[in-house]
Amino acid sequence: MANTAKFNRQEVLQKATWLFWQRGFHATSTRDLQQATNLRPGSIYAAFGSKSGLFKEALRFYAQNRTELLQQCMDGGKTTIGGLRTYFRHILLDGDADTPNELCLLAKAISELDESEEELLGEARTLLAAHGAKFRQYVEEAMANGELSEDTDSDLLARQLQVQMIGLRTFLRATADRAAVEHMILKLFDSATARTTG
């Protein structure tokens, strides 16, 4: 009879994601993962194949959580732009205040991994691009709703939003200047809608 996993996979992924996010892929040892997840090495390898396999799933777990959070913010917003602004505020100023690292895990992974770690690097890049595609989807929705001008370059604005998110997280980590970040979030979306409302 085949052995069945005697652990909650989601809980293990959450704990592993937190640890990788805090320390990075290279600085996280298998022993660290054992202690964080309460799994034996054999269980980790049986369930995920390797430390790399667990990291890949942790990246997907993180990205899925971000997608779900973005959807929640959009569902709760009165407007599309309002939903995006709420998401930025949540990530930068509210919900992520107690996270193990202020930086985006995907961006952190891309900066840490090198080209020899092709599979992991490719996964992180793919997931980050997919999140950018979500921004483009909502920019196009805002255009259709009249919140943004019809001649808005949706690809460019979506890229700008993603760059601003990554950059503001880095700025906040470096300066801890929350007031400045809040001001920049307001200016970011004011600028995006200025051509429509002006």
N, C-alpha and C positions, 0 to 999 in steps of 0.2 A: 504494500500500500504506500503510495507516494506521501512524502512528508508535506504537511501544509504549513503555511506561514502562521506562526503563533504571535503575531504582533500587528498593530494597527499601522498599515503602510502610510496613511496620511500623517499620522503623528510622527513617524520616523522621518518622513520627508520634511515636515515642518522643522523638526529639531536639527536635521542635517543642513537644511537651507539656512537656518539662523547661524549655524556654526560656520559654514562656508562664507556667508555674508560678512560675518565678523572678522574672520581670519584670512579669507582667501583660499583658493584651491591648494596651492603649494604648501602653505603653512598649516594646513589641517591634515593631521596624520590619521591613519586608520584607528590608532588607539584613541585619539580624540573623538572620532566618530562613534566608537564603541561606547565610550563613557557618556556621550551626549544622548545616544539613542537606546542605551541599555541592550545592545545587540552584541552577540559574539561575532568574531570575524567570519565564521562559517555562514552565519545567517545573513550577514551583509553581502557576502559573495554569492550566496545562493539566490538572494532576492534581486540584487542589482548588478552582479557580475564582477564588479571591481569598484574601487574608489571613484574612478572616472565615470563609471556607469551611474553611480549614486549622484555624482555632481551633475551629470547631464539631466537626470530626473529632477534634481533640485532646481536647476535653471528653468525647467518646464513648469515646475510647481510655482516658482516665484512669478514667472510670466503669466500663468493662468490666474493667480491671485490679483495681479495688476490689472488684467483684462476685466475680471469680475468687479474690481473696485471702480474702474473707469465706467463700466456699465451702470453700476449703482449710482454714481455721481450724475451720469447723463439722465437716468430715469428720474432722479430727484430734482433735476434742474428745470426751471420754468422755461428756459431757452437753451439752445444747443451751446451757445457761447457761455452761458451761465453754468452749464454742466461742466464744461472744460475748465472754467475758472475754479469751480469747486474742487475738481480733481487736482489741479495744481496746488491749491491751498492745502488740501488734505495731505498730499505727498510731502510738500515742502514745510508746512507749518503746523499741521495738526496730527493726523494719525501716525505719521512716521517718526514722531519726536523721540520715541523710546526704542527705536530699532537699533540693532547692533552696529550699524554703519550707515552714515547719512547718504552714501553713494548708492546709485542704482547697481544691483547685483550684476546685471547683464553688462553694463558699461565697465564695472570693476573687473569682471571676468575677461572682457576683451582687452583691457589694458594689461592684465596680468599674464594671460596665455601668450605663447609664441606660435609661430607658424608650424613648428614640429608637432604641436597639439592640435592638429588640423580638425579633427572631429569635434572636439569641445569648442574650439574657436568658431567653427562653422555654425554650431548649434546656437551659441550666444548671439552671433551676428544675425542669424535667421529669426530668432525670437525678438530681437530688438527691432528688426525691420518690420516684423508683423505688428508690433506695437505702433510703429510709425504709420503703418497702413490704417490702423484704427483712427489715428488722428486725422488722416486724410479723409476717411469716411465721414467723420463728424464735421470737418471743414466743408465738405461738399453738401452735407445736410444743412449747415448754416447758410450756405449760398442759396440753396433751394428755398429756404424759409425767409429769405430776404434779410437775414442778419449780417450777411457779408455781400459785398458787391459781386455781381455776376461775372465780372472779369478778374476776380481773385484767382491767382495761380495756386490751386489747391495743393499740388505737390510741393511747391516752395514753402507755403505757409505751414503745411504739416511738418516739413523738415525743420523749419524754424522753431516750431513749438517743441519738437523733440530735442533740438540743440539747446533751447532755452531751459528745458527741464533738467537736462544733464548739467548744463553750466550753472544754473542756480543752485543745484544740490552741491556742487563743488564749492561754489562761493559761500554757501551757508556753512559748510564744513570748515572752510578756511577762516571765516570771520565771525560766525555765530551772530551775524547781524540780521535778526529776523525782521526788524522794521524795514530795512532796505529791501529785503526779499519780498515782503508784502507789497511795498510800493512798486517794485518792478513787475510783479504779477499784474497789478492793476494797469500799469502802463502798457504791458504786453497786449492785453486784450482790448484796451482802449485804442491802441494803434491798429489792431486788426479790424476793428469795426468803424474806425474814423471815416473811411471813404464812403461808407454806407450812410452814416448818420450826419455827415458834414454837408 
